[in-house]
């Protein structure tokens, strides 16, 4: 006879999510502000990146540098909307996450509806300068379905397990993303700036071949102070060439190159 699989209790599941937020997100899971910060990442990942958008990326409709700019910009705009919603519901960054249980389900539905309309608006201009509808063409309805499913999943989680668990669970999905707005993002930027100044760094390979294969540094990359500022504050304002260059240069891997033991 097959052994039965022990299931986590709701309390154990919440404990696991809290642990993820502490260890991978580096935040206090009992304070609403930090949780909402990671929630913006989790929503961007679930409602944008991990949808048919990834297929569009693979098909060449969006390039790697475009994804860096669009993902960071989307995270910023989602965070703005979440912050505004908190104010409407009389909550703040200093509130306890348990205060979410006092929010009416209708207010949560309103939030998800607003997010859905914003994400799927064909007139939404991406930081690449292209409207979503132009990018999507006849595939927009495919994205609408994916976005609806992702946001509906959060509401379903609210109904099944409560708002605190649903929000924390979505935030936990964002905790593993070392994107702009993640608490560790500044460390990743500084690691990247470190390897840029050292052509002999192991990040570039034993003979530095990775660096020599890159196309020449665009003007924005040459201006290190400006590059650091943009990466830390508004990576979506990188120009097309600069965004492509930093991705090709391994922005996402520099931190590991700098911190791993020899």
Buried (B, 14 or more C-beta within 10 A) or exposed (E): EEEEEEEEEEEEBBEEBBEBBEEBBEBBBBBBBBBBBBBBBBBBBBBBBEBBBBEBBEEEBBBBBBBBBBBBBBBBBBBEBBBEBBEEBEBEEEBEBEBBEEBEEEEBEBBBEBBBEBBBEEEBEBBBEBBBEEBBEEBBEBBBEBBBEBBEBBBEBBEEBBBBBBBBBBBBBBBBBBBBBBBBBEBBBBBBBBBBEEEEBBBBEEEBEBBEEBEEBBEBBEBEEBBBEBBBEBBBBBBBBBBBBBBBBBBBBBBEBBEEEE
